[in-house]
Amino acid sequence: MLTEEEKQYALKKYVEFLQHPSISATGEGIRETASWLKEFMEELGIKATIEETGGHPVVYGEANNGGDKTLLVYNHYDVQPVDPLNEWKYPPFSAIIENGHIYGRGASDNKGVLIARLIAFSKYKGNLSFKFLVEGEEEIGSVNLPNYVERKKPKADAVIMEGAGLDTKGRPMIVLGVKGLLYVQLTVRTASKDIHSSNAPIVYNPVWELIKILNEIYDGERVKLKGFYNDIEPLSDEMKELLAKLDIDMEELRKSLGAYKLKGNIREIYIEPTCNIDGIYSGYIGKGSKTIVPAYAFAKIDFRLVPNQDPKKVFSSLLEVVKDRAEVEVFGMEKPVRTSPNAKVVKAMINSAKKVYSLDPVVIPNSAGTQPMGVFYDLGIREIVSAIGVGTPSSNAHAPNENVKLENFYKAIEHAYEFFNEYSSV
Amino acid sequence: MLTEEEKQYALKKYVEFLQHPSISATGEGIRETASWLKEFMEELGIKATIEETGGHPVVYGEANNGGDKTLLVYNHYDVQPVDPLNEWKYPPFSAIIENGHIYGRGASDNKGVLIARLIAFSKYKGNLSFKFLVEGEEEIGSVNLPNYVERKKPKADAVIMEGAGLDTKGRPMIVLGVKGLLYVQLTVRTASKDIHSSNAPIVYNPVWELIKILNEIYDGERVKLKGFYNDIEPLSDEMKELLAKLDIDMEELRKSLGAYKLKGNIREIYIEPTCNIDGIYSGYIGKGSKTIVPAYAFAKIDFRLVPNQDPKKVFSSLLEVVKDRAEVEVFGMEKPVRTSPNAKVVKAMINSAKKVYSLDPVVIPNSAGTQPMGVFYDLGIREIVSAIGVGTPSSNAHAPNENVKLENFYKAIEHAYEFFNEYSSV
């Protein structure tokens, strides 16, 4: 159990971290936050360095405790953009505490998690060695991480990724894999300037042209790209069993997400690949009316992929459809991964979770979201798990009023501490 | 011919008018501009009043010269919004003059036209009586004009509408009718907040839902609304003849519009109804990537209608498609109209144009754009023509860097003056 003093120190560092903006999409505050983090890690006795990647730097740290096992702790210090700003009840980087919750961009995803692990590390007295790899580009698809990891080749027996947090019933989630990702922007340009819409019979409208392409990518139900579903790995019996155990209350989940209606089955969140439009823009979007044929239109699209889909193959199929009809920019490409439920790191994680939460954890074959597990898998590491988080479905990750219940933050410190001990001894 | 002094006075008032922002979509500067205009009209000896409409006011003026004919001069003092602001080389309300061109929002559409007519009026010495009806909502679909005109019932023998300007070859255009308009915004809401896109398998994406609706409205070539093409009035032989005479250089037009490619035939601009997307928005549209399922999506759509399509019927068919899947806002509904080529006002317009420009004017059955001719037609007036403009296809109406060649502005003053004389004597 944490002392009051330990809690106060942990909270102080959490607030400081949240008050450092670090928006990877725009670059705002990235370098300053990396420096702050390096200093904090040094304060805890970790040998830390800021390492260049060609993009936003990695904060890398090592602590050799003399044992024969090394745990690599992966996190990210960057956060999502904050818009729509007017929907925040407190400024997104103010770290205001209200009713036992802390509010701020990154509170849940994933500054709280990193602080919890670092505080737990500082309490840990065993002989497990640590490597901390904290990147600054997770929210923009970890663009430079694969090259960085390939060059650095950090040796480790197991990896713990950014944690999945708690489900609607407060049970800790242990996630054995990740979905992959392909994030692209398609831009159609039909003119050098907006044109009076009286010319619509003779000029091409970029939105209609974009919609034609989008209709060829997705039919409203299924992705239409060539071979998209072909490589999907069938679920193993163990995985099917894990999924069958899921007993998420859909109505509760719906409310916490703020969705008016849900579709499908909760299992699909883990096993169904998607084609999602994150944003679309063209022409006049202010108040009232303006009669123009816009000069250009764009859409931002993410494909979430399941094992064994290959983002590179999906991208090729996409290019075959788009041809020269749109400009294509890639903002992220990540491999899907699934780790065996029998791995040591998984067992240690389950045991420590039971101890701290007095509840059976929820074990999931892979996350609904994406984390760059693939780069560690490619190093030959087969013990990779995503767990120890601070958020819940109502934490508003990626949305306004992101928040974390402080109780969950303190629990995460305990969980990390117990896990380090369990894992050293298995 | 205008004296230097007359030109200077006209230009001074033109600059002043342009320096008054009057964006009907947002309301910016509307009341101030209406006051300025009323004072200017009074300065010229017109009995002017500001009349409430329930929206932006009408500036209404009368000048009784004792003859047996009254001409109603219709214009508007409002302008389109100015975005994208960063594409303007001068601030949109600076009225900068460079190389014999004046730059500013409204220069062509249609502040220059109104100034030209008012200056011509002040020179006119005949017995034709005038009514000036200058509205402030033309660019947002003349929402309150029908009710205003129906209440006011201004008597007149003929109406001249906002002028069509000059074609790519510098020939004055005389337009005998207008396309109709239906302008709507469709908004699809699927959640109360943006949701992390890892939930895409179980939540509805508002963009895909919006696209489903858009696909039911338009197939990329033709409007799919029920009965949309049924009421279209067949072209009369006279109208076919007018269209056959059109000899617009498509390549020149393409360049001046800034379009990369044109489709169809120039005649379609006058006889083909359209479904155009003026703007679309959803989710994250900043730099880089953000992985969300947006909470809502909207599209602004204008339908341009040809005689005898009825905007109310089109709207009903639209609602049948949309059902309860989107919120529908209406920003404009205008009837299409075509006046006979044998009307007196048309003959006077053609004769005066020939005199001033020493070129045969281009006579067109109806405009490609929309003006609220329908409300005057509904009063029983059958002599309605749109002519005497200052713009050309490269004037960038509705786009950044709207501009007018000063020479064309002065010519328009002369044309209006000659027209007043011609029309009094036919």
Interface residues (C-beta under 8 A of the other chain):
Chain A: S24 A25 T26 Q80 P81 D83 P84 E87 E139 I140 G141 K179 L181 Y183 Q185 R189 T190 A191 S192 K193 D194 I195 H196 S197 S198 N199 A200 P201 I202 V203 Y204 N205 V207 W208 I211 K212 L214 N215 Y218 G220 L253 L257 G258 A259 Y260 K261 L262 K263 G264 N265 I266 E268 I269 E272 T274 N276 I277 D278 G279 I280 Y281 S282 G283 Y284 I285 G286 K287 G288 S289 K290 T291 I292 V293 P294 A295 A297 F298 A299 K300 D302 R304 F331 G332 S367 A368 G369 T370 N396 A397 H398 A399 P400
Chain B: S24 A25 T26 Q80 P81 D83 P84 E87 E139 I140 G141 K179 L181 Y183 Q185 R189 T190 A191 S192 K193 D194 I195 H196 S197 S198 N199 A200 P201 I202 V203 Y204 N205 V207 W208 I211 K212 L214 N215 Y218 G220 L257 G258 A259 Y260 K261 L262 K263 G264 N265 I266 E268 I269 E272 T274 N276 I277 D278 G279 I280 Y281 S282 G283 Y284 I285 G286 K287 G288 S289 K290 T291 I292 V293 P294 A295 A297 F298 A299 K300 D302 R304 F331 G332 S367 A368 G369 T370 N396 A397 H398 A399 P400
